[in-house]
Amino acid sequence: MRDTQPSAAKRQVSLSEMFRALKYRNYRLFFAGQGVSLIGTWMQQIAISWLVYRLTDSVFLLGILGFASQIPSFLLGPFAGVVSDRNNRHRILIITQILSMVQATVLTILVLTDTITIPWLITLSAFLGLVNAFDISARQAFVVEMIDKREDVSNAIALNSSMFNMARLVGPSIAGILIAAVGEGVCFLINALSYLAVIVSLLLMQVKPREIPKTETRVWESLKEGAGYVFGFPPIRAIILLIASISLFGMPFTVLMPVYARDILHGGANTLGYLMGASGIGALVGALYLAQRSTVLGLGKIIVAATILLGAGLICFSFTTTLWLALIFIFFTGLGMIVQMASNNTILQTISDDDKRGRVMSFYSMAFLGMAPFGSLLAGAVADKIGVAYTFLGCGILCLVSIVPFAVQLPALRKMVQPIYQRLGILPEVAKGLQVTTGLTAAAKK
């Protein structure tokens, strides 16, 4: 009985720590608005994939659609990072959300009037990809501006991942039900309306103007400076290359999911919703695990373990022909995917200079989303020749191979970031050891 109250107090403190970033008004607004909007985004993503496969029965065209929607992030990522570093990120986000709502509205009208065609779908997907190229780098860097205390930024990043994956759980499940009941058009309509939530939340924010250094450096020179910074420091370079590899080999499983649901599991839109929901649950569990961590220390080993889990999950998933087993393996696949991606994100935010963070995060989005279209295109072409199951098997094996160079370099990389962690107060400086993240987003002095 004596331990009851301390245990309850400990749990309460743990929960308050897990959600501590929500004490900031701007972040609460952002979290609520994005939470609603992302549900619509996931509904649209599921609906558009199902629509393309229903209209064409072509695995290759699914790959083309994924390529069109994500290639702008690869081509424009570094430029978008320069724009983010040189301009008001809050204003950039308002503009990108309005343009995204316009895209969803046009898509809704075309589908509900039964005038949609594959060229229209590819064009609208490419337009949204163009908008997202600027949105992602600004959004990643804007998190810092919503949080007053540096020690809470790591929690905000983890909560962002939790919000993303909660939407990933809810959105596909709703979409699966609606597609089966009334068709894809309603999903696009709900997504268009959901953007109102995030636009209103952004307009209600009271954001302190960020000091933007005046520079006469040309855009091209800024791009070169950002690239030199990213690829000149081995820890950042190793993380970017790992993200690119995982996006190339691991991400395509979401593009091929409609084919797996219909042709392997012999299901319909509901089955697709269940699969995406299970993946979302796994990702949500992984994000909550990261949210309760109080330090960035040890994330290197977690990245290795999570990538192994991702690869093993895909390999096991490739052999599965029953729904309940598929749900179990895709759960672990989603968990591994989000833990390694969010951990990479956190480390990059930790060791990046403030004045280069937008460009660093643009390379992150370039690797994360920019390589995915090539993976989608490649996976679609391979699956068309050898089948979806063998494609998943190959993707899982390649994910396991990709982590080997990073794991081998990890001890050396840890030594390189150690001085940065010491300056930021992250590494323990007394015998008892202090685990804090007070300098998560501070500039890493050269």
C-alpha positions as CSV (number, residue, x, y, z in Angstrom):
1,M,0.0,0.0,0.0
2,R,2.9,2.4,0.7
3,D,4.0,2.3,-2.9
4,T,0.6,3.0,-4.4
5,Q,0.8,6.8,-4.3
6,P,4.4,7.1,-5.5
7,S,3.6,4.8,-8.4
8,A,0.6,6.8,-9.3
9,A,2.5,10.0,-9.1
10,K,5.3,8.5,-11.2
11,R,2.8,7.5,-13.9
12,Q,1.3,11.0,-13.8
13,V,4.7,12.6,-14.2
14,S,5.5,10.1,-17.0
15,L,2.3,11.1,-18.9
16,S,2.9,14.8,-18.4
17,E,6.4,14.3,-19.8
18,M,5.1,12.4,-22.8
19,F,2.8,15.3,-23.8
20,R,4.8,18.2,-22.4
21,A,5.0,20.1,-25.8
22,L,1.2,20.6,-25.7
23,K,1.6,23.2,-23.0
24,Y,2.6,25.7,-25.8
25,R,-0.5,27.4,-27.4
26,N,0.9,27.6,-30.9
27,Y,1.9,23.9,-30.8
28,R,-1.5,23.0,-29.5
29,L,-3.2,24.8,-32.4
30,F,-0.8,23.2,-34.9
31,F,-1.3,19.7,-33.3
32,A,-5.1,20.0,-33.5
33,G,-5.3,21.4,-37.0
34,Q,-2.8,19.0,-38.4
35,G,-4.4,16.1,-36.7
36,V,-7.7,16.7,-38.5
37,S,-6.0,17.5,-41.9
38,L,-3.8,14.5,-41.9
39,I,-6.8,12.2,-41.5
40,G,-8.1,13.7,-44.7
41,T,-4.7,13.3,-46.4
42,W,-4.5,9.6,-45.6
43,M,-8.1,9.1,-46.8
44,Q,-7.1,10.7,-50.1
45,Q,-3.9,8.7,-50.4
46,I,-5.8,5.4,-50.0
47,A,-8.7,6.5,-52.2
48,I,-6.4,7.6,-55.1
49,S,-4.4,4.4,-55.1
50,W,-7.5,2.3,-55.1
51,L,-9.1,4.4,-57.8
52,V,-6.1,4.0,-60.1
53,Y,-5.9,0.3,-59.6
54,R,-9.7,-0.1,-60.1
55,L,-9.6,1.9,-63.3
56,T,-6.5,0.3,-64.8
57,D,-5.6,-3.0,-63.1
58,S,-2.0,-1.8,-63.6
59,V,0.7,-2.2,-61.0
60,F,3.0,-0.2,-63.1
61,L,0.6,2.8,-63.1
62,L,0.5,2.7,-59.3
63,G,4.3,3.1,-59.4
64,I,3.9,6.0,-61.9
65,L,1.4,7.7,-59.6
66,G,3.8,7.4,-56.6
67,F,6.6,8.7,-58.8
68,A,4.6,11.7,-60.0
69,S,3.5,12.7,-56.4
70,Q,7.0,12.5,-54.9
71,I,9.6,13.4,-57.5
72,P,9.1,17.1,-57.0
73,S,10.5,16.7,-53.4
74,F,13.7,15.2,-54.9
75,L,14.1,17.8,-57.6
76,L,13.1,20.9,-55.5
77,G,14.1,19.8,-52.0
78,P,17.3,21.8,-51.7
79,F,15.8,24.9,-53.3
80,A,12.8,24.6,-50.9
81,G,15.2,24.5,-48.0
82,V,16.8,27.8,-49.1
83,V,13.4,29.4,-49.4
84,S,12.5,28.1,-45.9
85,D,15.7,29.6,-44.4
86,R,15.3,32.9,-46.1
87,N,11.5,33.5,-45.6
88,N,8.7,33.5,-43.0
89,R,8.0,29.8,-42.5
90,H,4.6,30.4,-40.9
91,R,3.5,32.3,-44.1
92,I,4.9,29.5,-46.3
93,L,2.8,26.9,-44.5
94,I,-0.4,29.0,-44.9
95,I,0.2,29.2,-48.6
96,T,1.0,25.6,-49.1
97,Q,-2.1,24.4,-47.2
98,I,-4.3,26.7,-49.3
99,L,-2.8,25.2,-52.5
100,S,-3.3,21.7,-51.2
101,M,-6.9,22.4,-50.5
102,V,-7.3,23.7,-54.1
103,Q,-5.8,20.4,-55.4
104,A,-8.1,18.3,-53.3
105,T,-11.1,20.4,-54.4
106,V,-10.3,19.9,-58.1
107,L,-9.8,16.2,-57.6
108,T,-13.2,16.0,-55.8
109,I,-15.0,17.8,-58.6
110,L,-13.5,15.6,-61.3
111,V,-14.3,12.3,-59.5
112,L,-17.8,13.2,-58.4
113,T,-18.7,14.4,-62.0
114,D,-17.1,11.2,-63.4
115,T,-14.7,13.1,-65.6
116,I,-11.5,11.9,-64.0
117,T,-8.8,10.4,-66.1
118,I,-5.4,8.9,-65.4
119,P,-3.6,11.9,-66.9
120,W,-5.6,14.2,-64.6
121,L,-4.7,12.0,-61.6
122,I,-1.0,12.1,-62.5
123,T,-1.0,15.8,-63.1
124,L,-2.8,16.6,-59.8
125,S,-0.5,14.2,-57.9
126,A,2.5,16.0,-59.4
127,F,1.1,19.4,-58.4
128,L,0.6,18.3,-54.8
129,G,4.1,16.9,-54.8
130,L,5.3,20.4,-55.9
131,V,3.5,22.0,-53.0
132,N,4.7,19.4,-50.5
133,A,8.3,20.1,-51.5
134,F,8.1,23.5,-50.0
135,D,5.7,22.5,-47.2
136,I,7.8,19.8,-45.7
137,S,11.1,21.7,-45.3
138,A,9.2,24.7,-43.8
139,R,7.1,22.5,-41.5
140,Q,10.1,20.6,-40.1
141,A,12.0,23.7,-39.3
142,F,8.9,25.6,-38.0
143,V,8.5,23.2,-35.1
144,V,11.4,25.0,-33.4
145,E,9.5,28.3,-33.6
146,M,6.5,27.0,-31.8
147,I,8.4,25.7,-28.8
148,D,9.8,28.2,-26.3
149,K,12.1,25.8,-24.4
150,R,14.7,23.8,-26.3
151,E,14.4,20.8,-24.0
152,D,10.8,20.3,-25.2
153,V,11.5,20.2,-29.0
154,S,12.4,16.5,-29.0
155,N,9.0,15.8,-27.5
156,A,7.3,17.9,-30.1
157,I,9.0,16.0,-32.9
158,A,7.9,12.7,-31.4
159,L,4.4,13.9,-30.9
160,N,4.3,15.0,-34.5
161,S,5.1,11.4,-35.5
162,S,2.4,10.2,-33.1
163,M,-0.1,12.6,-34.7
164,F,0.9,11.5,-38.2
165,N,0.5,7.9,-37.4
166,M,-2.8,8.3,-35.5
167,A,-4.1,9.8,-38.7
168,R,-2.5,7.0,-40.6
169,L,-4.5,4.6,-38.4
170,V,-7.9,6.5,-38.6
171,G,-7.8,7.8,-42.2
172,P,-7.3,4.5,-44.1
173,S,-9.9,2.7,-42.0
174,I,-12.5,5.4,-42.7
175,A,-11.5,5.5,-46.4
176,G,-11.9,1.7,-46.7
177,I,-15.5,1.9,-45.4
178,L,-16.4,4.9,-47.5
179,I,-14.9,3.6,-50.7
180,A,-16.9,0.4,-50.4
181,A,-20.1,2.3,-49.5
182,V,-20.2,5.4,-51.7
183,G,-17.0,5.5,-53.8
184,E,-13.7,7.4,-53.7
185,G,-15.1,10.9,-54.4
186,V,-16.4,11.4,-50.8
187,C,-12.9,10.7,-49.5
188,F,-11.5,13.5,-51.7
189,L,-14.2,15.9,-50.5
190,I,-13.5,15.2,-46.8
191,N,-9.8,15.8,-47.4
192,A,-10.6,19.2,-49.1
193,L,-12.7,20.2,-46.1
194,S,-10.1,19.0,-43.6
195,Y,-7.6,21.6,-44.8
196,L,-9.8,24.3,-43.2
197,A,-8.8,23.0,-39.8
198,V,-5.1,23.5,-40.3
199,I,-5.5,26.8,-42.2
200,V,-7.6,28.2,-39.3
201,S,-5.1,26.9,-36.7
202,L,-2.2,28.6,-38.5
203,L,-4.1,31.9,-38.7
204,L,-4.9,31.8,-35.0
205,M,-1.2,31.4,-34.0
206,Q,0.7,34.3,-32.5
207,V,4.2,33.7,-33.9
208,K,7.1,35.9,-33.0
209,P,8.9,37.2,-36.1
210,R,12.0,35.1,-36.6
211,E,15.3,36.9,-37.2
212,I,16.2,36.1,-40.8
213,P,19.8,37.0,-41.5
214,K,20.2,39.4,-44.3
215,T,22.4,37.8,-47.0
216,E,23.5,38.8,-50.4
217,T,24.5,35.2,-51.1
218,R,22.8,33.9,-54.3
219,V,20.4,31.0,-54.2
220,W,22.9,28.8,-56.0
221,E,25.6,29.6,-53.5
222,S,23.3,28.9,-50.6
223,L,22.5,25.5,-52.2
224,K,26.2,24.7,-52.5
225,E,26.8,25.8,-48.9
226,G,23.9,23.6,-47.7
227,A,25.1,20.6,-49.7
228,G,28.7,21.1,-48.4
229,Y,27.4,21.2,-44.9
230,V,25.2,18.1,-45.2
231,F,27.7,15.9,-47.0
232,G,30.8,17.3,-45.4
233,F,29.9,16.1,-41.8
234,P,30.0,12.3,-41.7
235,P,27.2,11.8,-39.1
236,I,24.7,13.9,-41.2
237,R,25.9,12.3,-44.4
238,A,25.5,8.8,-43.0
239,I,21.9,9.5,-41.8
240,I,20.8,11.1,-45.1
241,L,22.2,8.2,-47.1
242,L,20.5,5.7,-44.8
243,I,17.2,7.5,-45.1
244,A,17.5,7.6,-48.9
245,S,18.2,3.8,-49.0
246,I,15.2,3.0,-46.7
247,S,13.0,5.2,-48.7
248,L,14.1,3.6,-52.0
249,F,13.7,0.0,-50.8
250,G,11.3,0.2,-47.8
251,M,8.7,2.8,-48.6
252,P,7.3,1.2,-51.8
253,F,5.3,-1.3,-49.8
254,T,2.6,1.3,-49.3
255,V,2.2,1.9,-53.0
256,L,1.8,-1.9,-53.7
257,M,-0.6,-2.4,-50.8
258,P,-3.8,-2.2,-53.0
259,V,-2.4,-5.0,-55.2
260,Y,-1.6,-7.2,-52.2
261,A,-5.0,-6.6,-50.6
262,R,-6.9,-7.6,-53.7
263,D,-4.8,-10.2,-55.5
264,I,-3.0,-11.9,-52.6
265,L,-5.5,-11.7,-49.8
266,H,-8.5,-11.6,-52.2
267,G,-10.1,-8.7,-50.3
268,G,-11.5,-5.3,-51.2
269,A,-11.1,-1.7,-50.0
270,N,-11.9,-2.8,-46.4
271,T,-8.9,-5.2,-46.5
272,L,-6.7,-2.4,-47.7
273,G,-8.0,-0.2,-44.8
274,Y,-7.2,-2.9,-42.3
275,L,-3.7,-3.3,-43.6
276,M,-2.9,0.4,-43.6
277,G,-4.6,0.7,-40.2
278,A,-2.4,-2.1,-38.7
279,S,0.7,-0.4,-40.1
280,G,-0.5,2.8,-38.6
281,I,-1.0,1.2,-35.2
282,G,2.6,-0.1,-35.3
283,A,3.9,3.3,-36.3
284,L,1.8,5.0,-33.5
285,V,3.3,2.6,-30.9
286,G,6.8,3.4,-32.1
287,A,6.1,7.2,-32.0
288,L,4.8,7.0,-28.5
289,Y,7.8,5.0,-27.4
290,L,10.0,7.8,-28.7
291,A,7.8,10.4,-27.1
292,Q,8.4,9.0,-23.6
293,R,12.2,9.0,-24.1
294,S,13.9,11.9,-22.2
295,T,17.2,12.0,-24.1
296,V,18.6,11.7,-27.6
297,L,21.3,9.4,-26.3
298,G,21.2,5.8,-27.6
299,L,19.2,6.7,-30.8
300,G,22.0,5.2,-33.0
301,K,21.4,1.7,-31.7
302,I,17.6,2.2,-31.9
303,I,18.0,3.2,-35.6
304,V,19.9,-0.1,-36.3
305,A,17.3,-2.2,-34.4
306,A,14.3,-0.5,-36.0
307,T,15.7,-0.9,-39.5
308,I,16.3,-4.6,-38.9
309,L,12.7,-4.9,-37.6
310,L,11.4,-3.1,-40.8
311,G,13.3,-5.5,-43.1
312,A,12.3,-8.6,-41.2
313,G,8.7,-7.5,-41.1
314,L,8.7,-7.0,-44.9
315,I,10.3,-10.4,-45.5
316,C,7.7,-12.2,-43.3
317,F,4.9,-10.2,-44.8
318,S,5.9,-11.3,-48.3
319,F,5.2,-15.0,-47.4
320,T,1.8,-14.3,-45.9
321,T,-1.5,-15.2,-47.5
322,T,-3.8,-14.9,-44.6
323,L,-5.1,-11.6,-43.3
324,W,-4.4,-12.0,-39.5
325,L,-0.8,-12.9,-40.1
326,A,-0.5,-10.0,-42.6
327,L,-1.8,-7.6,-40.0
328,I,0.8,-8.8,-37.4
329,F,3.7,-8.5,-39.8
330,I,2.7,-5.1,-41.2
331,F,2.3,-3.9,-37.6
332,F,6.0,-4.5,-37.0
333,T,6.9,-3.1,-40.4
334,G,5.1,0.1,-39.6
335,L,6.7,0.2,-36.1
336,G,10.2,-0.2,-37.5
337,M,9.7,2.3,-40.3
338,I,8.5,5.2,-38.0
339,V,11.0,4.6,-35.2
340,Q,14.0,4.7,-37.5
341,M,12.8,7.7,-39.5
342,A,11.8,9.7,-36.4
343,S,15.0,8.9,-34.7
344,N,17.0,10.0,-37.7
345,N,14.9,13.2,-37.8
346,T,15.7,13.9,-34.1
347,I,19.4,13.5,-34.5
348,L,19.5,15.8,-37.5
349,Q,17.6,18.5,-35.6
350,T,20.0,18.0,-32.7
351,I,23.3,18.5,-34.5
352,S,22.3,21.0,-37.2
353,D,23.2,24.7,-37.2
354,D,20.2,27.0,-36.7
355,D,20.9,29.0,-39.9
356,K,21.2,25.8,-42.0
357,R,18.4,23.7,-40.4
358,G,15.9,24.5,-43.2
359,R,18.4,23.2,-45.8
360,V,19.3,20.2,-43.7
361,M,15.7,19.2,-43.3
362,S,15.1,19.8,-47.1
363,F,17.8,17.2,-47.7
364,Y,16.0,15.0,-45.2
365,S,12.7,15.4,-47.1
366,M,14.6,14.9,-50.4
367,A,16.0,11.6,-49.1
368,F,12.8,10.6,-47.3
369,L,10.2,11.6,-50.0
370,G,12.4,12.2,-53.0
371,M,13.8,8.7,-53.2
372,A,10.5,7.1,-52.6
373,P,9.2,7.8,-56.2
374,F,12.1,6.0,-57.7
375,G,11.4,3.1,-55.3
376,S,7.7,3.2,-56.3
377,L,8.6,3.2,-60.0
378,L,11.1,0.4,-59.6
379,A,8.8,-1.7,-57.3
380,G,5.9,-1.2,-59.7
381,A,8.0,-2.4,-62.7
382,V,9.5,-5.3,-60.8
383,A,6.1,-6.4,-59.3
384,D,4.6,-6.4,-62.8
385,K,7.3,-8.9,-63.8
386,I,7.8,-11.2,-60.8
387,G,4.8,-10.5,-58.6
388,V,4.1,-8.5,-55.5
389,A,5.2,-11.1,-53.0
390,Y,8.7,-11.5,-54.4
391,T,9.0,-7.7,-54.6
392,F,8.2,-7.4,-50.9
393,L,10.8,-10.1,-50.2
394,G,13.4,-8.2,-52.2
395,C,12.6,-4.9,-50.5
396,G,13.0,-6.5,-47.0
397,I,16.4,-8.0,-47.9
398,L,17.6,-4.7,-49.3
399,C,16.6,-2.9,-46.1
400,L,18.6,-5.3,-44.1
401,V,21.6,-4.8,-46.4
402,S,21.2,-1.0,-46.2
403,I,21.7,-0.8,-42.4
404,V,25.1,-2.7,-42.5
405,P,27.3,0.3,-43.5
406,F,25.6,2.6,-40.9
407,A,26.0,-0.1,-38.1
408,V,29.7,-0.5,-39.0
409,Q,30.3,3.3,-38.8
410,L,28.2,3.9,-35.7
411,P,31.1,3.9,-33.1
412,A,33.1,6.4,-35.2
413,L,30.0,8.6,-35.8
414,R,29.2,8.6,-32.1
415,K,32.7,10.0,-31.3
416,M,32.1,12.8,-33.9
417,V,28.9,14.0,-32.4
418,Q,30.1,13.6,-28.8
419,P,31.6,17.1,-28.7
420,I,28.4,18.6,-29.9
421,Y,26.3,16.8,-27.3
422,Q,28.8,18.0,-24.6
423,R,28.4,21.6,-25.7
424,L,24.6,21.2,-25.7
425,G,24.5,19.7,-22.3
426,I,23.2,16.4,-23.5
427,L,26.0,14.2,-22.3
428,P,26.4,13.6,-18.6
429,E,29.0,15.8,-17.0
430,V,28.9,14.4,-13.4
431,A,29.4,10.9,-12.1
432,K,25.6,10.3,-11.5
433,G,24.8,11.1,-15.1
434,L,22.2,13.6,-16.2
435,Q,19.9,12.8,-19.1
436,V,18.6,16.0,-20.5
437,T,17.9,17.3,-24.0
438,T,18.2,21.1,-23.3
439,G,20.1,21.9,-26.4
440,L,18.2,19.8,-28.9
441,T,17.9,22.5,-31.5
442,A,20.8,24.7,-30.6
443,A,23.4,25.4,-33.2
444,A,26.3,23.1,-33.3
445,K,29.4,25.3,-33.1
446,K,32.1,24.5,-35.5
